[in-house]
Structures are given as structure tokens and as C-alpha cells.
Amino acid sequence: MNAPMNAPRNTPTFQLIGATAVAEVLNDRHQQVIELVSDIYRLHGNGGTTNPDSYFLRFPERPDARIIALPARIEDDREIAGIKWIASFPGNHTESGLPRASAVVILNDMATGYPFACIEGAAISSHRTAASAALGAGLLHPSRTAGSIAVVGAGPIARRILEYLRASGWKTDRYRVHDTVEGRAELLRDELTAQGARAEAVPDAEDAVRGAELVVLATTAAGPWLTDPALLTAGQTVLNVSLRDLGVPVVLAAQNVLDDIEHCMKANTSPHLAEQATGGRDFVAGTISDLIEGRIAPDPERPRIFSPFGLGVLDLALARYIHGEAVGRGLAVSDENFFGLA
């Protein structure tokens, strides 16, 4: 019997890929993820992506909480569109015992527009953030050697960044760790010590930063607290992952590299505050794509700050990779009639 005239020729299948499958796919793939992130930054810098503004849903009764939508499109030989929907509820730590961040990534087929996969996104977000930070660190500090590494904000993102730094060959004599949450710096210190590293918990954030050749800022600070440019020295590299820790004088005294200039100049990030204070963007040396392509080089005479706003195209690229691997390994759960078209 022939199918009805209006029946779809290829019924869309929807696949669900959870955290366990994501973790299995990404296990020990650090270098591959860093290379994927580098490729997407290069593509983005050459106009091969669409990455609209992130959309923030905020809650007046919970000013520290937000949910962010990051739509994106990758325009390569495996063209794809999608969106990351990520919630940040810092109160989870004390109110429910749940992690602060939760997320999903939806992938859409560019031929039909139909979504074909939903993938657990908190792990994707942390891996792409850490891979981006490790890539920026290596490009700005090519020796990948530091007498000490300062970690300010000792949560899951900081742990993931340190994991990627180690996997990409970084060496250090010791870690200095600070966190405003009681016990968290000590916990990370103990974990690092158990791995054979020298580590100490430092009660003052500025003491942690002072003299460290690599600084990882992974806090939830709403505004600048590191405001004295004398704290940073020439040749020091700062990963401004949390985006709002650095005061305007610190930004202006440094070589600034962003992942995307337009995206970073929003929402009162440290670069955005510097733009507002100066009325221009002359303090920006360029983007990470410029570093990758050799259009700019690390400045040995100034501190170097990498400020990654976090681009949805990175989440999309990593989710696409995970989807392919998970389906190939039989880790995806499929619903053949999710859209009721069979």
C-alpha cells in the first residue's frame, strides 16, 4: 500500500543523551576537545558561524539566579543549528544540595528544522569552558610552565579547568587556592595534594593572585573586587572566566584578548566596564581567533588577560561531536515517534 500523499518521507527521530553517556564519550578526550574548540574559534573568526546574543531570563525575587538561552549555528560541511538552555541557581548549594548549574543542549536538523537530540548540557558547558580556558592559557603563555597557579573560586569549573590545564601539559610548582565559601578552598587544596601537587589554601584572594604566573578566576562575583593593577605583573596570564572580577584599572593596564568582542561588551563584564569608562575599545588587543591565526602575539611587557564570554557555537560543536559518538556506541535513547508523525 502506498503511503498517504502528505506522509513524511523520513520520519524524524528524537534522541536523548544523558550525563552518563556524555561522561563516557568525553572521558580522556581533553586534547581532542581543545582542538575542536580551537577549530570552532577559527571558523567563528572567519565568519563561519552565527552566534546571536545570549538571552537572560532573570528573577527579581532571586537576583543571583538566571537562566540563559544561547542559540547558535555552525556553517561548515556538517551544518547544524541548536541552543543551550542553562540555569544558574547559586542557592542550590545551601537550599537543595544540588549543583549550581543545570543545562540541556538541543540540536536541530538544518534540512527540516526539526530538533533531533536533547543532550545533558552542564557537562558540555564545563568541558567547553575549560577547553577554551586551557587553549587561551597555552596561546598567551606558550611555555605552559608556572612557578605557581592561583585559583580563585574553587568550584566545579575551576576543577575542570585545572584538569584541562594538566592534560594540555601545564607544569607548576604549587597552587594557591582561595574561595569565599568556607571549606571549599581547603577541599580543592586536599584534592590537589592527593594528586601529588604542592597546594595551599589562601584566606585572602589578593594574596593568592600576587606573583602567580597563571591566575584562574572562576567565581560568581557580580562586580569587580580585584581593582589594584599593581597586583598583576608583566608576563602574568589571567583567565578571566567569571568575567566580572577585574576592575577597570586592571583591565586597562593589561593586554586583553576576548573570545568575541561584541559579546564581551555586554552585561557589565570587566571589559564592558572598561569600555564604558573609556568610551572606546582601544584596550582590546584582539580575539582568541587572532591568537590562533598569528595576527597578534602575547605581550611580554604587560599582564595578559583572556576574557571568554562563552559562545554558544562551542556548546553546539561539542554537542554535535557527543551526539555522533553516543549514537555510534549505542548510548543514545531514541524515540522513533516523538513528533507523532509515524
PLY file of the C-alpha trace (Angstrom):
ply
format ascii 1.0
element vertex 342
property float x
property float y
property float z
element edge 341
property int vertex1
property int vertex2
end_header
0.00 0.00 0.00
1.31 3.45 -0.88
1.87 5.97 1.89
-0.58 8.91 2.11
0.34 11.86 -0.08
1.06 14.03 2.96
3.11 11.43 4.90
6.73 12.48 5.58
9.32 10.57 3.56
11.73 10.44 6.52
10.10 10.48 9.92
12.28 12.47 12.35
13.76 10.52 15.25
14.46 12.23 18.57
17.34 11.06 20.74
18.11 11.64 24.40
21.72 11.58 25.63
22.17 11.84 29.40
25.04 12.74 31.68
26.40 9.21 31.97
26.71 8.88 28.20
28.25 12.35 27.89
30.85 11.47 30.54
31.70 8.21 28.74
32.18 9.98 25.43
34.36 12.74 26.88
36.48 10.55 29.15
40.18 11.25 28.43
39.33 13.31 25.34
40.77 16.58 26.66
43.15 17.26 23.79
40.53 16.38 21.22
38.05 18.79 22.84
40.68 21.57 22.93
41.37 21.02 19.21
37.64 21.09 18.46
37.28 24.37 20.38
40.27 25.82 18.51
38.74 24.83 15.16
35.42 26.48 16.05
37.13 29.67 17.22
38.95 29.79 13.89
35.70 29.19 11.99
33.94 31.84 14.09
36.71 34.35 13.44
36.36 33.74 9.70
32.58 34.29 9.68
31.57 30.63 9.50
29.14 30.71 12.43
26.04 32.52 13.59
26.14 33.32 17.29
23.37 35.73 18.39
23.34 37.43 21.76
22.67 35.25 24.79
19.22 35.84 26.26
18.99 36.20 30.03
15.88 35.29 32.00
16.18 36.87 35.45
14.06 36.73 38.57
13.52 39.83 40.77
12.89 37.70 43.85
16.14 35.75 43.21
18.63 38.31 41.87
21.54 35.87 41.91
19.71 33.32 39.75
19.28 33.29 35.98
18.52 31.06 33.01
20.34 31.79 29.76
19.49 30.79 26.20
22.42 30.54 23.76
21.21 29.93 20.18
23.83 29.21 17.53
24.56 27.85 14.07
27.70 26.25 12.62
28.04 26.69 8.87
30.53 24.01 7.88
30.25 20.74 5.94
28.13 19.31 8.77
25.90 22.35 9.16
23.79 22.41 12.27
21.76 24.73 14.49
20.78 24.48 18.12
20.50 26.09 21.51
21.87 25.68 25.01
19.42 26.41 27.85
21.42 26.76 31.05
20.27 27.68 34.55
22.49 29.11 37.27
20.95 28.99 40.75
23.78 29.55 43.28
21.35 28.98 46.16
21.20 25.31 45.24
24.39 24.71 47.24
22.68 25.53 50.52
18.96 25.15 49.72
18.77 21.81 47.94
22.26 20.36 47.82
22.12 20.35 44.03
24.83 21.75 41.74
24.52 25.42 40.84
24.26 24.86 37.07
21.96 22.65 35.03
21.53 22.64 31.27
20.38 20.93 28.10
21.53 21.37 24.50
19.02 20.90 21.67
20.31 20.09 18.17
18.29 20.95 15.06
18.50 19.45 11.58
19.19 22.18 9.00
17.28 20.38 6.24
13.94 20.25 8.09
14.41 22.42 11.18
13.33 19.51 13.38
15.18 19.04 16.66
16.75 15.60 16.68
18.58 15.39 20.01
18.50 16.64 23.60
21.83 16.28 25.40
22.69 16.93 29.04
24.39 20.30 28.87
26.04 21.12 32.21
28.95 18.80 31.41
29.16 20.19 27.87
29.28 23.70 29.30
32.02 22.89 31.80
34.15 20.99 29.24
33.94 23.70 26.58
34.65 26.40 29.21
37.69 24.52 30.48
38.94 23.69 26.99
38.59 27.35 25.99
40.49 28.45 29.10
43.27 25.91 28.53
43.55 26.93 24.88
43.79 30.62 25.81
46.31 29.88 28.55
48.57 27.97 26.16
48.40 30.64 23.48
49.14 33.50 25.89
51.71 31.58 27.96
53.38 29.21 25.47
55.88 27.77 27.98
52.96 26.20 29.87
55.08 26.46 32.98
54.22 28.47 36.08
56.02 28.84 39.37
52.58 28.99 40.92
48.97 28.89 39.73
46.34 30.89 41.62
42.79 29.57 41.69
40.12 32.00 42.90
36.78 30.25 43.10
37.26 26.57 43.94
34.10 25.14 42.43
33.45 22.59 39.65
34.50 24.93 36.83
37.89 25.58 38.45
38.41 21.83 38.87
37.59 21.22 35.23
39.94 23.99 34.10
42.79 22.51 36.16
42.02 19.12 34.65
42.36 20.56 31.13
45.49 22.51 32.02
47.18 19.33 33.25
46.02 17.40 30.18
47.46 20.07 27.88
50.89 19.85 29.51
50.93 22.65 32.10
53.54 22.32 34.86
53.64 24.18 38.16
55.50 24.05 41.46
52.44 24.87 43.55
48.83 26.02 43.66
47.35 28.81 45.78
43.60 28.41 46.23
41.02 30.89 47.55
37.25 30.72 47.92
34.77 32.77 49.93
32.73 29.65 50.79
34.10 28.12 53.97
35.93 24.85 53.40
35.93 24.86 49.61
39.49 26.11 49.17
40.70 23.53 51.66
38.83 20.78 49.82
40.45 21.64 46.49
43.83 22.01 48.22
43.48 18.49 49.61
42.48 17.10 46.22
45.50 18.69 44.56
47.79 17.45 47.32
46.40 13.93 46.86
47.38 14.20 43.19
50.97 14.88 44.24
50.93 18.67 43.86
52.01 21.30 46.36
48.94 23.33 47.26
47.80 25.74 49.94
44.51 27.40 50.83
44.94 31.17 50.99
42.47 33.24 53.06
42.98 36.43 51.04
42.22 36.48 47.32
44.77 39.17 46.53
47.48 37.15 48.27
46.56 34.20 46.07
46.85 36.28 42.89
50.00 38.20 43.77
53.01 36.70 41.99
51.17 33.76 40.44
52.23 33.32 36.81
48.82 31.89 35.89
45.60 33.08 37.54
42.30 31.22 37.18
39.28 33.36 38.11
36.19 31.14 38.39
33.92 32.93 40.85
30.27 34.00 40.83
31.18 37.61 41.69
28.66 40.18 40.49
31.21 43.01 40.33
34.93 43.78 40.45
36.93 43.06 43.57
40.46 42.87 42.09
40.98 46.58 41.39
44.68 47.30 42.02
46.69 46.94 38.78
49.87 46.62 40.84
48.73 43.12 41.81
49.43 41.90 38.29
52.87 41.85 36.71
54.34 41.66 33.23
54.13 38.19 31.75
51.37 37.07 34.11
48.42 35.35 32.42
44.89 35.72 33.82
41.98 33.51 32.78
39.04 35.83 33.45
36.49 33.04 33.16
33.97 34.57 35.57
34.25 37.88 33.65
33.41 40.31 36.47
36.26 40.04 38.98
38.59 42.62 37.44
38.33 46.37 37.94
38.75 48.87 35.12
42.33 49.93 36.09
43.43 46.28 35.99
41.88 45.76 32.56
43.42 48.92 31.14
46.91 48.00 32.34
46.86 44.62 30.56
46.87 43.06 27.12
43.27 41.98 26.65
42.19 39.07 24.46
38.48 38.22 24.18
36.66 35.31 22.58
34.24 37.68 20.83
34.42 41.45 21.25
30.74 42.25 20.76
29.60 39.54 23.14
32.06 40.52 25.86
31.00 44.18 25.73
27.69 43.49 27.46
26.16 42.80 30.87
28.77 44.81 32.83
31.60 42.36 32.30
35.04 43.72 33.18
35.77 44.58 29.50
32.33 46.21 29.22
33.02 48.37 32.29
36.35 49.38 30.75
34.60 50.34 27.52
32.09 52.43 29.45
34.87 54.14 31.41
37.00 54.99 28.37
34.38 55.39 25.67
36.24 53.04 23.36
37.81 49.64 22.81
41.45 50.53 22.26
42.39 48.44 25.28
41.38 45.25 23.39
44.32 43.65 21.59
42.15 41.19 19.66
40.40 37.85 19.89
41.50 34.29 20.52
40.97 33.71 16.81
43.61 36.39 16.20
45.98 34.50 18.51
45.31 31.21 16.75
45.89 32.75 13.33
49.02 34.63 14.48
47.60 38.10 13.91
48.54 39.05 17.48
51.12 37.66 19.92
51.45 37.62 23.73
52.84 40.89 25.10
55.80 40.14 27.43
55.70 43.69 28.84
52.21 43.52 30.36
49.88 41.13 32.17
47.76 39.17 29.68
44.03 38.67 30.29
41.83 36.22 28.41
38.13 37.03 28.87
35.88 34.36 27.30
32.19 35.34 27.34
31.27 31.80 26.34
29.99 31.24 22.82
27.02 29.02 22.02
28.80 27.71 18.93
31.28 25.94 21.22
28.46 24.15 23.07
26.88 23.29 19.74
30.09 21.88 18.28
30.79 19.76 21.34
27.18 18.56 21.49
27.35 17.58 17.81
30.52 15.58 18.47
28.98 13.88 21.52
25.83 13.03 19.57
27.77 11.31 16.83
29.87 9.32 19.29
26.93 8.39 21.51
24.80 7.16 18.61
27.74 5.19 17.22
28.32 3.49 20.59
24.64 2.79 21.23
24.48 5.23 24.15
21.58 7.36 22.87
17.95 6.64 23.76
15.77 7.04 20.65
12.07 7.83 20.31
11.01 6.97 16.76
7.66 8.73 17.10
8.45 11.68 19.38
6.72 14.07 16.97
3.74 11.79 16.31
4.40 11.55 12.57
4.93 7.81 12.14
0 1
1 2
2 3
3 4
4 5
5 6
6 7
7 8
8 9
9 10
10 11
11 12
12 13
13 14
14 15
15 16
16 17
17 18
18 19
19 20
20 21
21 22
22 23
23 24
24 25
25 26
26 27
27 28
28 29
29 30
30 31
31 32
32 33
33 34
34 35
35 36
36 37
37 38
38 39
39 40
40 41
41 42
42 43
43 44
44 45
45 46
46 47
47 48
48 49
49 50
50 51
51 52
52 53
53 54
54 55
55 56
56 57
57 58
58 59
59 60
60 61
61 62
62 63
63 64
64 65
65 66
66 67
67 68
68 69
69 70
70 71
71 72
72 73
73 74
74 75
75 76
76 77
77 78
78 79
79 80
80 81
81 82
82 83
83 84
84 85
85 86
86 87
87 88
88 89
89 90
90 91
91 92
92 93
93 94
94 95
95 96
96 97
97 98
98 99
99 100
100 101
101 102
102 103
103 104
104 105
105 106
106 107
107 108
108 109
109 110
110 111
111 112
112 113
113 114
114 115
115 116
116 117
117 118
118 119
119 120
120 121
121 122
122 123
123 124
124 125
125 126
126 127
127 128
128 129
129 130
130 131
131 132
132 133
133 134
134 135
135 136
136 137
137 138
138 139
139 140
140 141
141 142
142 143
143 144
144 145
145 146
146 147
147 148
148 149
149 150
150 151
151 152
152 153
153 154
154 155
155 156
156 157
157 158
158 159
159 160
160 161
161 162
162 163
163 164
164 165
165 166
166 167
167 168
168 169
169 170
170 171
171 172
172 173
173 174
174 175
175 176
176 177
177 178
178 179
179 180
180 181
181 182
182 183
183 184
184 185
185 186
186 187
187 188
188 189
189 190
190 191
191 192
192 193
193 194
194 195
195 196
196 197
197 198
198 199
199 200
200 201
201 202
202 203
203 204
204 205
205 206
206 207
207 208
208 209
209 210
210 211
211 212
212 213
213 214
214 215
215 216
216 217
217 218
218 219
219 220
220 221
221 222
222 223
223 224
224 225
225 226
226 227
227 228
228 229
229 230
230 231
231 232
232 233
233 234
234 235
235 236
236 237
237 238
238 239
239 240
240 241
241 242
242 243
243 244
244 245
245 246
246 247
247 248
248 249
249 250
250 251
251 252
252 253
253 254
254 255
255 256
256 257
257 258
258 259
259 260
260 261
261 262
262 263
263 264
264 265
265 266
266 267
267 268
268 269
269 270
270 271
271 272
272 273
273 274
274 275
275 276
276 277
277 278
278 279
279 280
280 281
281 282
282 283
283 284
284 285
285 286
286 287
287 288
288 289
289 290
290 291
291 292
292 293
293 294
294 295
295 296
296 297
297 298
298 299
299 300
300 301
301 302
302 303
303 304
304 305
305 306
306 307
307 308
308 309
309 310
310 311
311 312
312 313
313 314
314 315
315 316
316 317
317 318
318 319
319 320
320 321
321 322
322 323
323 324
324 325
325 326
326 327
327 328
328 329
329 330
330 331
331 332
332 333
333 334
334 335
335 336
336 337
337 338
338 339
339 340
340 341
